[in-house]
Amino acid sequence: GYHKMVDDMGTYRGYLKDGIKEGYGTYSFDNGEVFEGFFRNDELLEGRFKSNYGSVYEGQIQGGKMHGKGIFKLSNGDVYEGDFYQSNRHGRGVYLSATDTSGERYEGHFDMNKKHGKGTVYMTFPNRHVYVGDFEENRMQGNGTVFFENGDVYVGELVDNRPHGYGTYYCTCYCSSHCYTS
């Protein structure tokens, strides 16, 4: 049934089965953090976690960490929705930066919190550009396509976020050029 239980880290209010957290409950940590959700065999499984810094996570949990599918809203306004592995962005997801000067939105693959693999980034500052292609350790790196605000398009190789190597630049003046960039 429904019980209140106090331990050395905080207070649990919720369902117990044979003295073990089982089912829906709320755990209020002494430091001000709160977890509200589902427990099984004393473990947090899925629910909502609010830190005392204002960040909120809603989703799956394993071993006390964000793990599986979830949404993480940081106190600075940034939002990530997607796959987590041991509290890291890992797998497929969408990251919207509220604080980045580029006003960036990234959709794609992550590897231990870094953009890595195939993805799309939408930039709004200083210019509106869209990049679709390969990422390596948070950088546009490999093959991709850049759509520029003025209508120009670059298709080719990129290194360290810039066209580099062989590629084709299509300009709005209806010309196209094959170029090697450095």
C-alpha positions as CSV (number, residue, x, y, z in Angstrom):
1,G,0.0,0.0,0.0
2,Y,0.8,3.7,0.1
3,H,3.5,4.7,2.7
4,K,5.9,7.3,3.8
5,M,9.5,6.2,4.4
6,V,12.5,8.4,5.5
7,D,16.1,7.3,5.0
8,D,19.5,9.0,5.1
9,M,19.0,10.7,1.7
10,G,15.4,11.9,1.8
11,T,11.8,11.0,2.0
12,Y,9.8,8.5,-0.2
13,R,6.0,8.7,-0.5
14,G,4.4,6.0,-2.5
15,Y,3.7,2.4,-2.8
16,L,5.7,-0.3,-1.1
17,K,5.6,-4.1,-1.4
18,D,7.2,-6.0,1.4
19,G,9.1,-2.9,2.4
20,I,10.5,-2.2,-1.1
21,K,9.6,0.7,-3.4
22,E,7.2,-0.8,-6.0
23,G,4.9,1.2,-8.2
24,Y,4.2,4.9,-8.3
25,G,6.0,7.2,-5.8
26,T,7.8,10.4,-5.1
27,Y,11.3,10.6,-3.6
28,S,12.3,14.0,-2.3
29,F,16.0,14.2,-1.7
30,D,17.3,16.2,1.2
31,N,19.2,18.5,-1.2
32,G,15.9,19.6,-2.8
33,E,15.9,17.4,-5.9
34,V,12.7,15.4,-6.6
35,F,12.0,12.2,-8.5
36,E,8.4,11.4,-9.3
37,G,7.6,8.2,-11.2
38,F,7.7,4.5,-11.2
39,F,9.8,2.2,-9.1
40,R,10.4,-1.5,-9.4
41,N,12.4,-3.5,-6.8
42,D,13.6,-0.2,-5.1
43,E,15.0,1.1,-8.4
44,L,13.8,4.3,-10.3
45,L,12.6,3.2,-13.7
46,E,10.8,6.0,-15.4
47,G,9.5,9.3,-14.5
48,R,10.3,13.0,-13.9
49,F,13.5,14.2,-12.1
50,K,13.9,17.8,-11.1
51,S,17.3,19.0,-10.0
52,N,17.8,21.8,-7.5
53,Y,19.5,23.8,-10.3
54,G,16.2,23.9,-12.4
55,S,17.0,21.2,-14.9
56,V,14.3,18.6,-15.6
57,Y,14.5,15.1,-17.0
58,E,11.5,13.0,-18.1
59,G,12.1,9.5,-19.3
60,Q,13.7,6.1,-18.6
61,I,16.2,5.6,-15.9
62,Q,18.6,2.7,-15.2
63,G,20.9,2.4,-12.2
64,G,20.0,6.0,-11.2
65,K,21.1,7.4,-14.5
66,M,19.3,8.8,-17.6
67,H,19.2,5.7,-19.8
68,G,16.9,4.9,-22.7
69,K,14.5,7.4,-24.2
70,G,14.0,10.8,-22.6
71,I,13.7,14.6,-22.7
72,F,16.2,16.7,-20.8
73,K,15.5,20.4,-20.3
74,L,18.5,22.3,-18.9
75,S,18.1,25.3,-16.7
76,N,19.7,27.5,-19.4
77,G,16.8,26.7,-21.8
78,D,18.6,24.0,-23.9
79,V,16.6,20.9,-24.7
80,Y,17.6,17.4,-25.8
81,E,15.1,14.7,-26.7
82,G,16.3,11.3,-27.7
83,D,18.5,8.4,-26.6
84,F,20.6,8.3,-23.5
85,Y,23.3,5.9,-22.3
86,Q,24.4,6.3,-18.7
87,S,23.3,10.0,-18.6
88,N,25.1,10.8,-21.9
89,R,23.4,11.8,-25.2
90,H,24.1,8.7,-27.1
91,G,22.2,7.4,-30.2
92,R,19.7,9.4,-32.1
93,G,18.3,12.7,-30.8
94,V,17.4,16.3,-31.3
95,Y,19.3,19.1,-29.5
96,L,18.0,22.7,-29.4
97,S,20.4,25.3,-28.1
98,A,18.8,28.3,-26.4
99,T,22.1,29.8,-25.5
100,D,24.4,29.0,-28.4
101,T,25.0,32.2,-30.5
102,S,24.2,30.3,-33.6
103,G,20.7,29.4,-32.4
104,E,21.5,25.9,-33.4
105,R,19.2,22.9,-33.8
106,Y,20.8,19.5,-34.4
107,E,19.0,16.4,-35.4
108,G,21.1,13.2,-35.8
109,H,23.4,10.8,-34.1
110,F,25.4,11.4,-30.8
111,D,28.3,9.5,-29.4
112,M,28.8,10.2,-25.6
113,N,27.4,13.8,-25.8
114,K,29.1,14.7,-29.1
115,K,27.6,15.1,-32.6
116,H,29.0,12.1,-34.4
117,G,27.7,10.3,-37.5
118,K,25.0,11.5,-39.8
119,G,23.1,14.6,-38.9
120,T,21.5,17.9,-39.8
121,V,22.2,21.2,-38.2
122,Y,20.1,24.3,-38.6
123,M,22.0,27.6,-37.8
124,T,20.3,30.9,-37.4
125,F,23.1,33.3,-36.5
126,P,25.0,35.0,-38.0
127,N,23.3,33.6,-41.1
128,R,20.7,31.0,-41.7
129,H,22.5,27.9,-43.0
130,V,21.6,24.2,-43.0
131,Y,24.2,21.4,-43.1
132,V,23.3,17.8,-43.9
133,G,26.0,15.3,-43.7
134,D,28.8,13.7,-41.6
135,F,29.8,14.8,-38.1
136,E,32.9,13.8,-36.2
137,E,33.4,14.9,-32.5
138,N,31.0,17.9,-32.8
139,R,32.5,19.1,-36.1
140,M,31.1,19.0,-39.7
141,Q,33.6,16.6,-41.1
142,G,33.4,14.3,-44.1
143,N,30.9,14.5,-46.9
144,G,27.9,16.9,-46.7
145,T,25.8,19.6,-48.2
146,V,25.5,23.2,-47.0
147,F,22.5,25.2,-48.0
148,F,23.3,28.9,-47.6
149,E,20.7,31.6,-46.8
150,N,21.2,33.3,-50.1
151,G,20.3,30.1,-52.0
152,D,23.8,28.9,-52.8
153,V,24.6,25.3,-52.2
154,Y,27.9,23.5,-51.5
155,V,28.1,19.7,-52.0
156,G,31.4,18.0,-51.1
157,E,34.0,17.4,-48.5
158,L,34.3,19.4,-45.2
159,V,37.0,19.5,-42.6
160,D,36.7,21.4,-39.3
161,N,33.3,22.9,-40.2
162,R,34.5,24.3,-43.6
163,P,34.5,23.2,-47.2
164,H,37.8,21.5,-47.8
165,G,38.8,19.1,-50.5
166,Y,36.8,18.3,-53.6
167,G,33.3,19.7,-53.9
168,T,30.8,21.6,-56.1
169,Y,29.5,25.0,-55.3
170,Y,26.2,26.0,-56.9
171,C,25.5,29.8,-56.8
172,T,22.3,31.6,-57.2
173,C,23.6,33.2,-60.4
174,Y,22.9,29.8,-62.0
175,C,26.5,29.0,-62.4
176,S,28.2,25.9,-61.0
177,S,31.8,25.3,-60.4
178,H,33.9,22.4,-59.4
179,C,36.4,23.5,-56.9
180,Y,39.2,22.4,-54.7
181,T,39.2,24.3,-51.4
182,S,41.9,24.6,-48.8
